[in-house]
Amino acid sequence: MKNSALSTMALVFLALPAFASQELKNLIACHEALDGKSEARTQKLNLESPTPFVLNANKKLYFFTDTSVGVLPNTYANKSLVVQLTEKQKPFYRALQFQKNGDVGNISFQDVTAEQKATSEAPKAQLDESSLKILKKELLRQMNSVTGEYQNKYDPSGTIESLNICRKVDLPEMQKSIDKQVAFYEKLVKNKKSSGGYRKAPGVK
């Protein structure tokens, strides 16, 4: 009986990382879908890829890569940091400058030097429910802040598709917010003909 209970616990612990990994993928997809459509507190560390990105929350810096979450205490007010991450199974470095309040200020997208790499800091791995909850909260805030900036110029159909990507986020409040936003944009689609039509948003074929 005792061995059976231990086996069950082992299976649960093995399942948790797999579940968290899939949930992270869903959150990253939602984050990318909302890019440029909402007020974000996250900041991208690579402009050509959905990840990595950083979020300053609860006096900590959360670094999200394609497969992991890393955390550093935010003690960098008015300081600089060279962070070392693993992105697509390769070392990834980025130099950050911080403002007085601890928010990320300037991000250098140039290659870091050997000297900078030597002083880099690697966040502590923390792919767990608590770190994912932090990102969920931020994505909900972003969803609630979707601006509707395309409503008078661009076809809102693409925005609806983007918002629906976030339906995979396991958060009831997110589903309610998506329903509200999608209903707004669906009305714009229905009014398309009477308004003279929309142009395609930049980058949309």
N, C-alpha and C positions, 0 to 999 in steps of 0.2 A: 504493500500500500504506500509505504514511504517512498519507494523507488518510483512508483507511478506518479506521485505528486511532484517529485523532482523532475521527471521527464516532461510533465505538463508545463512546469515553470520554465524549463529550458526552451521548449517550443515557443512559449510566449515571448521570451526575451529575444529569440531568433527572429520572430515575426515583427517585433517592434522596429528594428532598423529598416527592414524592407518596406514596412508601411510608411515610416517617416520619409524614406527616400522617394517613394511615389508621391507622397503629399508635397514634398519639396518641389518636385517636377511640376505639379499642378499650380503651386504658388508662383513659381518662376514664369510659367506660361501666362498666368493672370497679370503678373507684374509687367511683362513685356507687352501684353495686349493694352494695358492702360497707359503705356508710355506715350507722352505727348497729348494725352486726352484728359489728364487730371493734375491736380497739385500734389507733387510727390515730395516726400522727405527723404526718400532713398536717392542715392547718387551712383550712377554707373561708373565703373572703373575701366570699362572697355566699351567704346562707342559703336563697335562693329559686332557686338555679341550681346545676347540677353544677360549674360553673367560675365564676370562677377559684379556685384553691387554692394554698397554699404548702407547701413541704417544706424543712425545715432538714436538710441532710446534707452531710458532708464539708467543713464550714466554709463552705458556700455556701447561698444561698437560691434554691430553684428555684420559679419562679412558672409555673403551668400555666393557660393560658386555653383557650378553645374551639378555637383554631387554632394556638397557639404555646407555646413554652417560653422563659422569660427567666431569666437567672441574675445574681445579685449576690453579691460576696464578703460573707460574714457578719461584719461589723465593728461590729455594732450592740448588743453586750452593754450592758445598762443604758441604752440609748438608744432613740430613736424614729425612725420612718421613714414618710414618705408615699410610697407606691409608685404609679407611673403605668403602667398596662397598657393593652392594647387588647383589649376583649372585645366580641364581636359587632360588630366593625368600628367601635366607638366607644371614646373615652377612658374609662378606668375608674381611679378613685383610691381608695386605702384607707390609713388611718392605722394603724400598728402600733407597739406598745410591746414591747420585748424584755427578757427576764430576764437575770440575771447570767451564765448559761451560754450565752447567745446564742439560746435558744429563744424562739419567739414567745409573748408573754404576752397582753396585752390587744389586742383588735382593735375599733376603733371602726367601727360600721356607719352612722354619721351621715354626711351629705354633708360633704366637706371644704371649707374656705374658699378664697377666691382666694389668700390668703397661703400656705396650705398647698400649693396647686397649684404656686405659684411655686417652692417649695423641693423639689418632688417629684423622685424619681429613677426613671429608666426602666431596667429590667434589660437586659442584653445578650442579644439574640436567640440562642438555642442549641437549635434543634430538630434534634437529631442523635442518633445511637445512644447516646452516652455519657449524655446527659440522660434519654433514655427508659429506659436500663438502671437508672438510679437509681430511677425510679418503679416499674419492674418489681420491683426488690428490695423496695421498701416494700410493694407490693401483695401480694407473696408472704408477707411478714411478717404483713400483715393477714389474709390467708387462713388462715395457720396459727394465728391468734389468734381466729378466729371463736368466740364465747363459748357459743353454744347457749342463750342467755338465754330463748328462747321455748319450749324443749323441754317444759316442764311446763305452759305456759299457752296458747300460740298454735299455730295450724296451721303446721307446718314446711314445707308445700308451697311457700309463698312464698319461704322461705329457699333452698330447692333451686333455684327459678327464678333467684334472684339470683346464687347461686354459679355456675350454669352460664353466666351472661353472661360470666364471666371466662375461659371456655374459648377465647375469641378472642385472649387474651394469648399471644404467641409465647414461651413459656417452659416447657420440659419439667417443671421442678420444680412449676410452677403446676398443671399437669394432674394430677400425682400428688396434690397437696394437695387439689384439688377432688374427685378420686375418693374420697379418705378422708373429706372432710366430707360429701359427698353420700350416701355409704353410711351414715353415722351418722344423717342426717336421714331417709333412706328407711326405716330401721328404725323411727323414730318414727312415720312415716306408717302403717306396717303395724300398729303397736301402738295406733293411734288409737282403734279401737272398744273394745278392752279397757281403755283408760284413761279411757273416758267421753267422748272427743272433745276437740277443741280449740276455743277461741274464735279469731276472726279477730284478727290483730294490728292495732293502731291504724293507720288510714289504708288498710287493705286491704279492698276490697269483696268 
